[in-house]
Amino acid sequence: MNNKNTNISPRNIKTIISIFSVCTSIFLFTIGQGATNPILPLLVQNLGATTSMAGFVVGIFGAGRFLTNLPAGFFAQKIGRKPILIIGPTIASLGYFITGYVDSIELILLSRLITGFGGGIHFVGAGIYLRDMSSIENRGRILSLQTISILIGQTIGPIIGGYIGEIYGLKSPFIFASIILIIGIGLIISTVIEPKIIEAKASVKQNVKKQSFINTVRMFLKAGLLPIGLMTMSSFFHRSGGRFTVAPLLIKEKGLSASNIGGFFSITSLSQLTSSTISGYLVDKLGRKTLIIPGSFIILIALYMFDNAITYQSILYVAILFGIGEGAISASTNTLFADKAPKGYEGITMGLHRTFGDLGFMIGPPILGFTIQKLSFSSALFIDGIIMLVCTIYVVIFTKETKKKI
């Protein structure tokens, strides 16, 4: 086999091990997230904080992630991918450790911000790495591994966190999250190879000297990243606003129980996991844009059904459709964005992709929550759907396909 291809061929054993290790580190990170997220509001309330403060403590993690996405992409371009994959979990592990040992709301806020910094760095680094280790022929499948790893970790994590928290106390899941991140760091150090991107690194150094900020923005716009970025933002807006915020409140409004809400989220995750696995294959075989229209259409149908659902069974149908649609859109947008990265700016491009997503994730809950408060649940679902529809039309019309059907 030609040595020039050993770092990019998925058939090469070192490449396979590296990809597996990076996905395992993502899985471990999200197990920690899943284990601590249900416990965090309880921990904060036990310290005497209000419900709104508990929500702020949860949300500040996303703010930390948002702030580090682009810097992580920049430094991945400057110092390499593997150091970023080590730095991110190290910072997050420190944040989790602090959360598990302090008794002050202020320090917990700081520790959650630190954890968010680490999370942003790690997930951007992982996305860049998987992009580097893929080719145009298999990029959809390789990038879908990140989503699959996240979903599996999010499914298992709450079970582990609840069990540990019940036996050892509310702070124990945070120590657990810190420890498993250290295990992930060891795995990265011992098994992950650095992609051969010397040419790209040299290129970006020359380009940065030549390009002004305005010219760099123009370059990204010319590459066609804006429509895909807005589509990504609308998808995350729907996830955090429509699914994480509106859905549990609406299910409760319909007279169903907390266990029904849990069932809704579990079915959505399992459906999305299945959809992401299949969609990664389909965007490689049928083209990147192929799944955007059906994915969005499925979510729009689900939003309409949700507004009119009466029985728990019909709500579970909505959960299945949400998972299918989100998995399809994620596979398409992730791969399109990676394909269109300007040469020498691959790291910054993937950081920009996460920034679009986290922007939608941050603004979704307050916008749709305010809509419910001032108008109605139907209005919130309508706004969610309109934003997705507009962004879908935009990306379908103005984004060129990057992969021909085979």
C-alpha positions as CSV (number, residue, x, y, z in Angstrom):
1,M,0.0,0.0,0.0
2,N,1.2,3.5,-0.8
3,N,2.6,5.2,2.3
4,K,1.1,8.5,1.3
5,N,-2.4,7.0,1.8
6,T,-1.8,5.2,5.1
7,N,-3.2,8.1,7.2
8,I,-6.4,8.6,5.3
9,S,-7.4,5.1,4.3
10,P,-10.1,3.6,6.6
11,R,-8.8,0.2,5.6
12,N,-5.5,0.9,7.3
13,I,-5.3,-0.7,10.8
14,K,-3.8,2.4,12.4
15,T,-6.4,4.6,10.9
16,I,-9.2,2.4,12.1
17,I,-7.8,2.2,15.6
18,S,-7.4,6.0,15.7
19,I,-11.0,6.6,14.5
20,F,-12.3,4.1,17.0
21,S,-10.4,5.8,19.8
22,V,-11.6,9.3,18.9
23,C,-15.2,8.0,18.8
24,T,-14.7,6.2,22.1
25,S,-13.5,9.5,23.7
26,I,-16.7,11.1,22.4
27,F,-18.7,8.3,23.8
28,L,-17.0,8.6,27.2
29,F,-17.5,12.4,27.2
30,T,-21.2,12.1,26.6
31,I,-21.6,9.4,29.1
32,G,-20.3,11.9,31.6
33,Q,-22.6,14.6,30.3
34,G,-25.6,12.2,30.5
35,A,-24.6,11.1,34.0
36,T,-24.4,14.6,35.3
37,N,-27.1,16.5,33.5
38,P,-30.1,15.0,35.4
39,I,-28.3,15.5,38.7
40,L,-27.0,19.0,38.2
41,P,-30.4,20.9,38.9
42,L,-30.9,18.8,42.0
43,L,-27.4,19.6,43.3
44,V,-27.9,23.3,42.7
45,Q,-31.3,23.4,44.4
46,N,-29.8,21.6,47.4
47,L,-27.4,24.5,47.8
48,G,-30.4,26.8,48.0
49,A,-30.5,28.2,44.5
50,T,-33.7,29.2,42.7
51,T,-35.1,27.3,39.7
52,S,-34.0,30.0,37.3
53,M,-30.4,29.8,38.7
54,A,-30.5,26.1,38.2
55,G,-31.4,26.7,34.5
56,F,-28.6,29.2,34.2
57,V,-26.1,26.7,35.7
58,V,-27.2,24.1,33.1
59,G,-27.1,26.6,30.2
60,I,-23.7,28.1,30.9
61,F,-22.1,24.9,29.7
62,G,-23.4,25.8,26.2
63,A,-22.0,29.3,26.5
64,G,-18.5,27.9,27.3
65,R,-18.8,25.6,24.3
66,F,-19.9,28.4,22.0
67,L,-16.9,30.6,23.0
68,T,-14.3,27.9,22.3
69,N,-15.5,26.5,19.0
70,L,-13.7,28.8,16.6
71,P,-10.5,29.1,18.8
72,A,-10.4,25.3,18.9
73,G,-10.6,25.1,15.1
74,F,-7.9,27.8,14.8
75,F,-5.4,26.1,17.2
76,A,-6.1,22.7,15.6
77,Q,-4.9,24.2,12.4
78,K,-1.8,25.7,14.2
79,I,-0.6,22.9,16.5
80,G,-2.3,19.8,15.2
81,R,-5.4,17.7,15.8
82,K,-4.1,15.3,18.5
83,P,-3.1,18.0,21.0
84,I,-6.7,19.5,20.8
85,L,-8.1,16.1,21.4
86,I,-6.1,15.9,24.6
87,I,-6.5,19.5,25.8
88,G,-10.3,19.5,25.5
89,P,-11.0,16.5,27.8
90,T,-8.3,17.7,30.2
91,I,-10.1,21.0,30.8
92,A,-13.5,19.3,31.0
93,S,-12.2,16.8,33.5
94,L,-11.0,19.6,35.7
95,G,-14.4,21.3,35.4
96,Y,-16.2,18.1,36.4
97,F,-13.8,17.5,39.3
98,I,-14.4,21.1,40.7
99,T,-18.1,20.7,40.4
100,G,-17.9,17.5,42.5
101,Y,-16.0,19.1,45.3
102,V,-17.4,22.6,45.8
103,D,-20.4,23.9,47.8
104,S,-20.7,27.3,46.3
105,I,-23.1,28.3,43.5
106,E,-20.5,30.8,42.2
107,L,-17.8,28.1,42.0
108,I,-20.2,25.6,40.3
109,L,-21.0,28.3,37.7
110,L,-17.3,28.7,37.1
111,S,-16.7,24.9,36.9
112,R,-19.6,24.5,34.5
113,L,-18.1,27.2,32.3
114,I,-14.7,25.4,32.4
115,T,-16.4,22.1,31.5
116,G,-18.1,23.9,28.5
117,F,-14.7,25.2,27.4
118,G,-13.4,21.7,27.4
119,G,-16.5,20.3,25.7
120,G,-16.3,22.8,22.8
121,I,-12.6,22.1,22.3
122,H,-13.1,18.4,22.3
123,F,-16.1,18.1,20.0
124,V,-14.6,20.5,17.5
125,G,-11.3,18.6,17.6
126,A,-13.1,15.3,17.1
127,G,-15.1,16.7,14.1
128,I,-11.9,18.0,12.5
129,Y,-10.1,14.7,13.1
130,L,-12.9,12.6,11.6
131,R,-13.1,14.9,8.6
132,D,-9.3,14.6,8.1
133,M,-9.4,10.8,8.3
134,S,-12.2,10.5,5.7
135,S,-12.4,10.9,2.0
136,I,-15.1,12.2,-0.3
137,E,-16.3,8.6,-0.8
138,N,-16.8,7.8,2.9
139,R,-17.1,11.1,4.6
140,G,-20.8,10.8,5.4
141,R,-20.3,7.5,7.2
142,I,-17.2,8.6,9.0
143,L,-18.7,11.8,10.3
144,S,-21.9,10.1,11.3
145,L,-19.8,8.1,13.8
146,Q,-19.5,11.2,16.0
147,T,-23.3,11.6,16.1
148,I,-23.7,7.9,16.8
149,S,-21.1,8.0,19.6
150,I,-22.9,11.0,21.2
151,L,-26.3,9.4,21.1
152,I,-25.1,6.1,22.6
153,G,-23.4,8.0,25.4
154,Q,-26.4,10.1,26.0
155,T,-28.6,7.0,26.2
156,I,-26.4,5.2,28.7
157,G,-25.2,8.1,30.8
158,P,-28.4,9.1,32.7
159,I,-28.8,5.5,33.8
160,I,-25.3,5.4,35.2
161,G,-25.6,8.8,36.7
162,G,-28.8,8.1,38.5
163,Y,-27.5,4.8,39.9
164,I,-24.2,6.4,41.1
165,G,-26.0,9.5,42.5
166,E,-28.5,7.4,44.5
167,I,-25.8,5.2,46.1
168,Y,-22.9,7.6,46.6
169,G,-24.5,11.0,46.7
170,L,-25.3,13.8,44.2
171,K,-21.7,14.9,43.7
172,S,-20.4,11.4,42.8
173,P,-21.5,11.5,39.1
174,F,-19.3,14.5,38.5
175,I,-16.2,12.7,39.9
176,F,-17.2,9.7,37.7
177,A,-17.3,12.0,34.7
178,S,-13.9,13.4,35.5
179,I,-12.4,10.0,35.8
180,I,-13.7,8.5,32.6
181,L,-12.4,11.6,30.7
182,I,-9.0,10.8,32.1
183,I,-9.4,7.3,30.6
184,G,-10.3,8.8,27.3
185,I,-7.2,11.1,27.4
186,G,-5.0,8.0,27.9
187,L,-6.7,6.3,25.0
188,I,-6.0,9.3,22.7
189,I,-2.4,9.6,23.8
190,S,-1.6,5.9,23.3
191,T,-3.5,5.1,20.1
192,V,-4.4,8.2,18.0
193,I,-2.1,9.1,15.0
194,E,-1.8,12.7,13.8
195,P,-3.2,13.2,10.2
196,K,-0.7,14.3,7.6
197,I,-1.8,17.9,7.0
198,I,1.6,19.5,6.7
199,E,0.7,21.0,3.4
200,A,-2.5,22.4,4.7
201,K,-0.8,23.9,7.8
202,A,1.8,25.6,5.6
203,S,-1.0,26.8,3.3
204,V,-3.1,28.3,6.2
205,K,0.0,30.2,7.6
206,Q,0.6,31.8,4.2
207,N,-3.1,32.6,3.7
208,V,-3.5,34.2,7.1
209,K,-0.7,36.6,6.3
210,K,-2.3,37.5,3.0
211,Q,-6.0,37.5,4.0
212,S,-7.6,40.3,5.9
213,F,-10.6,39.5,8.2
214,I,-13.0,40.8,5.6
215,N,-11.4,38.8,2.8
216,T,-11.5,35.7,5.0
217,V,-15.2,36.1,5.6
218,R,-15.7,36.6,1.8
219,M,-13.8,33.4,1.2
220,F,-16.1,31.4,3.6
221,L,-19.2,33.0,1.9
222,K,-17.8,32.1,-1.5
223,A,-17.3,28.5,-0.4
224,G,-21.1,28.3,0.2
225,L,-20.9,27.8,4.0
226,L,-23.6,30.3,5.0
227,P,-26.7,28.4,3.8
228,I,-25.5,25.1,5.4
229,G,-24.5,26.9,8.6
230,L,-28.0,28.4,8.9
231,M,-29.5,25.0,8.2
232,T,-27.4,23.6,11.1
233,M,-28.5,26.5,13.3
234,S,-32.2,25.8,12.6
235,S,-31.6,22.1,13.4
236,F,-30.0,22.9,16.8
237,F,-32.7,25.6,17.4
238,H,-35.3,22.9,16.9
239,R,-33.4,20.4,19.1
240,S,-33.0,22.7,22.1
241,G,-36.0,24.8,21.7
242,G,-38.6,22.5,20.1
243,R,-37.6,19.2,21.6
244,F,-35.8,20.0,24.9
245,T,-38.0,23.0,25.9
246,V,-41.4,22.9,24.2
247,A,-41.9,19.1,24.1
248,P,-41.7,18.4,27.9
249,L,-43.9,21.4,28.7
250,L,-46.4,20.5,26.1
251,I,-46.5,16.8,27.1
252,K,-47.2,17.9,30.7
253,E,-49.8,20.4,29.4
254,K,-51.6,17.4,27.7
255,G,-52.0,15.8,31.1
256,L,-49.3,13.1,30.8
257,S,-46.7,12.1,33.4
258,A,-43.0,12.6,33.9
259,S,-42.3,9.0,32.9
260,N,-44.2,9.8,29.6
261,I,-41.8,12.6,29.0
262,G,-38.8,10.3,29.7
263,G,-40.3,7.8,27.2
264,F,-40.6,10.5,24.6
265,F,-36.9,11.4,24.9
266,S,-35.7,7.8,24.9
267,I,-37.7,6.9,21.8
268,T,-36.4,10.1,20.0
269,S,-32.8,9.2,20.9
270,L,-33.2,5.6,19.7
271,S,-34.9,6.7,16.5
272,Q,-32.1,9.3,15.8
273,L,-29.4,6.7,16.5
274,T,-30.9,4.4,13.9
275,S,-31.5,7.3,11.4
276,S,-27.9,8.6,11.8
277,T,-26.4,5.2,11.1
278,I,-28.4,4.8,7.9
279,S,-28.2,8.4,6.8
280,G,-24.4,8.5,6.9
281,Y,-24.4,5.7,4.3
282,L,-27.1,7.3,2.2
283,V,-25.4,10.7,1.8
284,D,-22.3,8.9,0.6
285,K,-24.3,6.9,-2.0
286,L,-27.1,9.3,-3.0
287,G,-25.5,12.7,-2.5
288,R,-25.2,15.2,0.4
289,K,-28.4,17.2,-0.3
290,T,-30.6,14.2,-0.9
291,L,-31.8,13.9,2.7
292,I,-32.3,17.5,3.6
293,I,-35.8,17.9,2.1
294,P,-37.2,14.6,3.4
295,G,-35.6,15.2,6.8
296,S,-37.1,18.6,7.1
297,F,-40.5,17.5,5.8
298,I,-40.6,14.7,8.4
299,I,-39.9,17.2,11.2
300,L,-42.6,19.6,9.9
301,I,-45.1,16.7,9.8
302,A,-44.1,15.8,13.4
303,L,-44.6,19.3,14.6
304,Y,-48.1,19.4,13.2
305,M,-48.9,16.0,14.7
306,F,-47.4,17.1,18.1
307,D,-49.7,20.1,18.2
308,N,-52.7,17.9,17.6
309,A,-51.7,14.8,19.5
310,I,-54.1,13.6,22.2
311,T,-52.8,10.1,23.2
312,Y,-49.4,9.1,24.4
313,Q,-49.1,6.7,21.5
314,S,-49.4,9.5,19.0
315,I,-46.8,11.4,20.9
316,L,-44.4,8.5,20.6
317,Y,-45.0,8.6,16.8
318,V,-43.9,12.2,17.0
319,A,-40.8,11.1,18.8
320,I,-39.9,8.6,16.1
321,L,-40.4,11.1,13.4
322,F,-38.3,13.7,15.2
323,G,-35.4,11.2,15.5
324,I,-35.6,10.2,11.8
325,G,-35.7,13.8,10.6
326,E,-32.9,15.1,12.9
327,G,-30.6,12.1,12.0
328,A,-31.1,12.8,8.2
329,I,-30.5,16.5,8.5
330,S,-27.4,16.1,10.7
331,A,-25.8,13.7,8.3
332,S,-26.4,16.0,5.3
333,T,-25.3,19.3,6.9
334,N,-22.2,17.8,8.7
335,T,-20.9,16.3,5.5
336,L,-21.7,19.2,3.2
337,F,-19.9,21.6,5.6
338,A,-16.9,19.4,5.8
339,D,-16.8,18.9,2.0
340,K,-16.8,22.7,1.4
341,A,-14.0,23.6,3.8
342,P,-11.5,25.9,2.0
343,K,-8.1,24.2,1.6
344,G,-5.9,25.1,4.6
345,Y,-8.9,26.2,6.7
346,E,-10.3,22.8,7.5
347,G,-10.0,23.2,11.3
348,I,-11.5,26.7,11.4
349,T,-14.3,25.5,9.1
350,M,-15.3,22.7,11.4
351,G,-15.2,25.1,14.4
352,L,-17.4,27.5,12.5
353,H,-19.9,24.6,11.9
354,R,-20.1,23.9,15.7
355,T,-20.5,27.7,16.3
356,F,-23.6,27.8,14.0
357,G,-25.0,24.9,15.8
358,D,-24.4,26.2,19.3
359,L,-25.8,29.6,18.4
360,G,-29.1,27.8,17.5
361,F,-28.9,25.7,20.6
362,M,-28.6,28.9,22.8
363,I,-31.3,31.0,21.2
364,G,-33.9,28.2,20.8
365,P,-35.1,27.8,24.4
366,P,-35.5,31.5,25.3
367,I,-37.2,32.4,22.0
368,L,-39.7,29.5,22.0
369,G,-40.1,29.7,25.8
370,F,-41.1,33.4,25.5
371,T,-43.4,32.5,22.6
372,I,-45.3,30.0,24.8
373,Q,-45.5,32.5,27.6
374,K,-46.9,35.4,25.4
375,L,-48.8,33.4,22.8
376,S,-49.3,29.6,22.9
377,F,-47.7,26.2,22.4
378,S,-49.1,26.1,18.8
379,S,-47.3,29.4,18.0
380,A,-44.0,28.1,19.4
381,L,-44.3,24.9,17.2
382,F,-45.2,27.1,14.2
383,I,-42.1,29.3,14.6
384,D,-39.9,26.3,15.0
385,G,-41.3,24.9,11.7
386,I,-41.1,28.1,9.8
387,I,-37.5,28.7,10.7
388,M,-36.6,25.1,9.5
389,L,-38.6,25.5,6.3
390,V,-37.0,28.8,5.4
391,C,-33.5,27.5,6.0
392,T,-34.3,24.3,4.1
393,I,-35.4,26.3,1.0
394,Y,-32.3,28.5,1.3
395,V,-29.8,25.6,1.5
396,V,-31.5,23.6,-1.3
397,I,-31.5,26.6,-3.7
398,F,-28.1,28.1,-3.0
399,T,-25.9,25.1,-2.0
400,K,-24.3,23.1,-4.7
401,E,-24.0,19.3,-4.4
402,T,-20.5,18.1,-3.5
403,K,-20.9,14.4,-4.1
404,K,-22.4,12.8,-7.2
405,K,-24.8,9.8,-6.9
406,I,-23.1,6.4,-7.4
